[in-house]
Each structure stands twice: as structure tokens, then as C-alpha cells.
Amino acid sequence: MLYFAYGSNLWKRGMLRRCPKAQPVAPARLAGYRLTFQGYALIVPDPKGVVLGALYRLTPADLRALDEYEEAPRLYRRVDITVETDDGSAEAFIYLMNPDAARGLSPQPEPAYYGEIARGYNDWKLDPTVLRRARFGAMHDAGRRSSAGPGGTSEPPSR
């Protein structure tokens, strides 16, 4: 079973501590989404977006350990996806944050958590500007939501 990591599980050392039999496979890209933060890493639909990440091959025991770490199904849920690698398309699964789970979380990740993701980007030789842009974007989005008042958005109403 292939798992597409895009957050703290990119850091190989941390991932292998949680899932000792997991096998790193390859860097990969998920089109149609973008990375952002709501306390934790999450991805949101974006037709022009691409999420950078990596594939791991998991055993059933690794999957159980990862479900526990990701607090699935309470915080995150598993979703099947197709990613692109340098060798072509691959079927995998990701963890998507449940919509209600993000309520009350800070838009910014804790520094130690963000550091794990940054080390993962380094491990897999992914472009770190994508990660920095996601962190900055989460701060910007949070500022727009808080300045908008009770409605939670500064976007104009749809017509």
C-alpha cells in the first residue's frame, strides 16, 4: 500500500520511528491541491495547485501506527488519490483533515512541527520555497479571516 506524505511524515527519521517497516519510494506530486496550515499541515483543493510530497510503501502494521499518529478518523481521514512521480502515475492514499477538526486550531504550525516538515523537504530534495509559501499563505489567510469579523472571510459575497 502506497502512502503520499506531505507534512511531518516527509521527515524520514520521524516516519521510520513511527512506521519502522515503511519503505521510502520516491518524491511525488499531487495536482489540484495546495499545501496550507491550520495548526497542522493540510491540503485544500486548488485547480492550479500542486502539493509536493513523497511516497512510502506501508505494511498493515505501519498503517495502523500511522492511523493512530494521524488520529484517524477523528482528525484526518484516508482518501485514495493519484500522484505523479518521475516514473509516471501511482495510486496512493493521503490523510485529509476533517473540516470540523480545524476549528480552534492556530493557523500557524508549532516551530518543532514545521521543522520536521522542513527536514522532510530536505530529505526528499523538495523545493523549500513551496513550504515557506504555504506557511506565509496560512498567516495571510488567517489575517483575512480575523479582520472580516463574524463571517470569517473578507471575500466579497458570491453573485
N, C-alpha and C positions, 0 to 999 in steps of 0.2 A: 504494500500500500504506500503510495507516494503522498507526502505532505509538503505543501508550499508554505514555507516560513517567511514572514515579512516583518516581524517585530523582534522581541528579545530572543526568540528561538533561532535567529540567524547566527548568534554567537555560538560557535561550535562547542566550545568548552562547556558552556551552560547547558546547551541542548544535550550533549552526551552525558552530563551529570544526571539530568532528568530521565533520559532515554538512552541507557548505555549501549544498546544494540542497534541504535539508529545509524544508518549509513548515509553520510553526505553524498549527494548525487551530482548536482550541478546548479549553477546560478540559473534563474528563470525570471520571466516577466509575465505579469498579468495585465492585459489590456482592458480598458473600460472602467478602471477604478483608479483612485489616488489614495495615497497614504496621508493620514492625519492623526491627531491625538485627541483623546478625551480621557486623560489620566493614563490610559494605556494606548498602545498602537491600535489603530483600526483603519479599515479601508472603506471608502464610500464610493458609490457609483459616480463616474465621471467619464462621459463618452470620449474625451480627449486624453484621459489619464492613462498612466502605466505605473504599476507597482513593481518595484524591484524586490527580488527575494531569492530563495533557494529551495531546492528540493531535497528531502530526506526520504529514505526508504525505511519504513517502520515495521516492527514486529507487533503482534497483538498486545504484548506486554507494554511496549513503548506507547502504543495508542492509549491504553488505559492510564498510564502515567501522565501522558500529555493532556488527556481529558481532565484529569484531576488538577494539573497545573493551570490549565486554562479555565477552570471552574465551569466546564461544560456539563450540562447545557444551561446553567443559570446565567453566567456572564457571556460566554461565547457559544455559538452553535457551529457544527460542522456543515460545510457546503461543498459539493463537488464542483470543480472548475477545470478549465483547460488553460495551461500555461505554455509559453514558448521558451525553448532553450536553443542553444546554438545548434543542436542536433534535430530540431523540429518540435512538434507539439507533444505535450504529455498531459495525461489525465491525472489529477491530484485532488486533494481536498484542502480547504483552508478553514480557519476559525474566523467567523464573522461575529462582531459584538452584537448582542441583542439590543434593540432600540431602547428599552427601558433601563438597561444596565448602565448606560452612560449618565443617567440623571444624577446630579450632585457631584460628579467627578470633576476635578480640576481639568481645564483643557491642556495644561502642561504636564508632561511626564516628570516623575521624580528624577533627579540627576543620575542616580545609580542605574535606574532602569534605562534611561536614554543612553547611558554609557555602554550598557550591554548591547543595545541595538547598534551603536556606532562601532563597537568591536566586531559585531557580526558583519557589518558592511565592509569592514577592513578584511575580515576572514575570507569573504567571498569576492573581494575586489569589486564591490559595487560603488557606484558614483555617490560620494557622501553629500554632494550638493542637493541631491534629491531628498535625503533625510533632513538636512538643515532647512530646506524649503518647506517640508511638511511641518516641522516644529514651528517655524515662523508663521506659516499659514494658520495653524491651530491658535496661536496667540492672536492673530489678526481677526479670525472668525469669532473668538471669544469676546474680543473688544466690541465687535459689531453687535453681537447678541446682547451684551450687557448695556450698551448705550441705547439700545432700541426699546428698553422698558419691558413691560409685561408680555408683549407679543413675542419677544425673544428673537426678532430678526429686524434688521434695518433694511431689508429688501422691500421694494415697493410691492403693493398688492398685485396679484396677477390680474390680467384684464380678461 
